[in-house]
Amino acid sequence: MNYGMIGLGNMGGAILRGMVKSGRFENDHLLGFDVNTEKAAEIRRETGIEIAVSVSEVTEKSDVIILAVKPQFMQTVMDEIRQCGCEDKLLLSIAAGLPCSYFEREAGGKTRVVRAMPNLNAAFQDAIVGICAGAYAKEEDLATAEKIFSSVGESVRIAEDKFAVFSAVAGASPAFTFMYADALAMAAVRGGIPRDAAMKIASAAVRGSGTTLVQSGEHPSVLRDRVCSPGGTTIEGVTVLEENGFAGMIMDAVMAVIEKDGKLGK
């Protein structure tokens, strides 16, 4: 099976690098294309894969076409794909806000489509990726998507009508988490710790807390309560966060992302 990646930016490049690093995909079965020739050349140097000269070449040579371009540029790409014909191809899109039905309509016929949403952590093979199947996709198509994304983390099947929620929680939350880590580091600097050490401490705390949450299998509130000794110091900080609407602010941020996702899909 041949895999073609259209779009070699941050996410497309991360997925392609992960596929190569995993050892489960032969280089001579991988093909990439990007309008930015410098990005394409960089990927070629790093991975050794073949670089195509056009969307049409990727379409003609690939059994699975991974669409990693921004939504505002997708129509141009789909116009070229449609001209080549893709009825026997699997289209795998990671574009935010564009439903499977969009690709089925633009590709024509009964094109098999799988939609996916990875997050930035794919660059370090630690992403959580949501996937859903279009009207004509088969079980083996979902299995193909799972194989691809196992190279950059793990995947979970999500109903498409809940995809915007997944995208907001898993796709946008790294940005929120980075903001939180930066705020922790700034607080440490305020307390007199040098910036480099402050950032190291904050990053390690965020990483370790995530590991504890996953590996313990316990509810976040249970773990929170374990840190909060009665009459201790941590509960004072938790109280300040609660009084300032910490949980509500996070939920509002997620809802704002969901709303924007819906607008992109129209």
N, C-alpha and C positions, 0 to 999 in steps of 0.2 A: 504494500500500500504506500502511495506517495502522498506527502503532506506539504501543502503550500501555505506560507504565511504572508498575507498582504498587510503591510504595516509593520515596521521594525522599530517602533518607538519604545518607550519604557516598558509597556506591558507586553507587546508583541516580542520584543527582544528578550525579555525575561523568560517568557514561555519557551521560546526557541532555544535559548541557552540551557534551560532546564531539560528540555527534550534530549539535547545532545549529551549533557552531563549524565543523564540517567542511564545511558547505554542501551536503552530499549528501542531506540530509533536509529537506523543506519543513516549516516550522513548523505549517502547517495540517494536516499529516499526523501530528503528534506530540501525545500526550495523556499527562498524568500524574495520579497520585493518591497521596495519603498521608493517613493518619489525623491526622497532625500538620498542622493547617491553616497554621501559621506557616511550616513548611518548604515547603509547597505554594505559599504566597504568594511566598516568596523565589524559588523556581524560576520562577514566572510572571514576576516582575519582571526576573530575569536573562535569561530566554530568550524570553519572549513567547508561550510555548505555552499551549494550553488546559489548564485544570485540571478534572478530573472530580470529581464529588461522591461517587462510590462505586466499589467494585470492579466492580459490575455494569455501570456505565456504560462503564468501560474495556473490559470483556469484549465488550460489545455493539458498540462502535465500532471496535475494533481488529482487524487481521488478524494482527498479531504482538503477543503479550502478554509483556512482560518482567517477570519476577518477582524483585524486589529487596527482599524482606522477609526477616527473620531466620527460621531454621528453626522456632523455637518458635511462630511466629505463622502459619506457612504453612498449617496445617490450616484455620484460619478463612477464609483467603483462598480456598483451593481449594473449600471448601464453597459459597462464593458463586459462584465461577466455574462449578462444576458445575451449579448451579441455572439458570444462564443458558444453558448449552450451549456447548461449545467444540470440537465435532468438526471444524469447518472452520478452526480457528485453529492458529497455531504458538505453543506455549508455550516460552519461553526463560528458564530458571531460572539464577540465580547464587547460589542458596542452598547453603551448605556441607553436605555429608553426606547430602543427599537425592538418591537415584538417579533416573534417568529413569523407572524402573518405578513409583516412588511417584506421579509426576504422571500417568502413563498410567492407573494404577489409580484415582486420585482424580478424574480428569477424566471417565473413562468412555469407552467406545468405543475407536476407534483414533486417539486424539489424537496429533498430531505434537509431539514434545518434543526440544529441544536443551538440553543442560546445559552451563553455562560457569562458569569461575572466573577472574575478573579479580583484580588486586591493587590496592593503594592508589595505585600510580603512575598509575592511570587518570586521576586528578585533574589530571595534567600531561601527558596524552596520551603516556605512555611505559610502558604496562602490557604484560605478556605474559599472554595469555588462553588457557586451555585450553578446548577445546570437544569435545563428543562427541554423537553422535546416539542417540536412542531407537529403539525397535523399528520405529516407523512413520514416522520422519523421512526425508525425501528429500535428495538431493544439493543441491537448490536451497534447502532449509532450512538446511543447513550454510553455503551461500554467503551466505544472508541474515544469519546470525550473524556471519560473517566481515566482511561489509560494516559491520555495526553496530560491531563491536569494532575495526575499522580506524580508527575515529574516536578511539579512546583508546590506540592502540598497535598491537600485532600479535597474531595468534592462531596457535595450533598445535593440530592435531587429536590427541587422546589417547584411547586405548581406555578405556572406562569403568572397567574393573577396575584401571586404573593412575591413576585420577583423584584418589584420595586422596593418592597420592605427588606428583602435580603440584601439588595444592592446598597441600601442606606445603612443597614447595620454592619454588614461585612465589608462593603466596598469603601464607604466614606469614613468609617470609624477609625481607621489608622490615622487619618488627619486629626481627629479629635484626640486620639491617644498621644500623638506627638505634641499637640498643644498642652496636654496635661503634663507630659514629661518635662516640657520646657518650663512650665509654671513651677513644677517642683524644683527644677534646677535653679530658677531665678530666686525662689524662696531660700534655697541653700546659700546662694550668693549673698542675699540680704542678711543671712545669719552669719556671714563671715567666711564661708568656704569658697576657695578659688573656683572660677567657672569650669575649668576642665574637670576637676574633681567632683564638682556639683553635678555636672552632666553624667559622669560615670556612675555616680550614686543613684541618680534618678532613673537612668536607663536600666540599671541592674534591678532596681526595685520594681519597675514596670514588668520587665522580663520575668523575674522570679515570681511575681504575683500571678502572672498569666499561667506559668507552669504549674503553680500550686493549685490554681482554679481547675485546670484541665485534669491534672493527675489525681487530685483528691476526690473529684466527682461530687463535691459538696456544693450546696447552694452558696452564692456569694454572700448572702446575709449571715450565714453561719460562720463563714471565714472572717467576715468583718467583726462579728461579735467576739471572736477569739482574740482579736487584736485589741479590742476595747476592754481593758480591765476596769472594774467598778471604781469610780472615783479617780481614774487615771488620767494620763495626758491625751491619749488618742481620742477618747470620747469627746474631749473639748473641741478638737478639730473637726470630728464628724458632726458635731452639733452645729458648728459654724456653716459647714457645707449644707446641711439640711435647712438651716434657717435662710440661707441664700438661694434655695431652690436648685441645688445641684442636680438632683435626679430629674426634675421637671425640665431643666435647661437642656440636658442630654436628650430627653424624649422630644422636645421641641425641635432640636437640631436634626434629629432623625426624620421627623415629620416634614421638615423643610426640604430635605433631600428627596423624600418620596414625592412631594409635590412637584419639584423640579423635574424629576424623572418622568412623571406623567406628562409634563409639557413637552419634553423632548420627543415623546412618542407620538405626538399629534401632528 
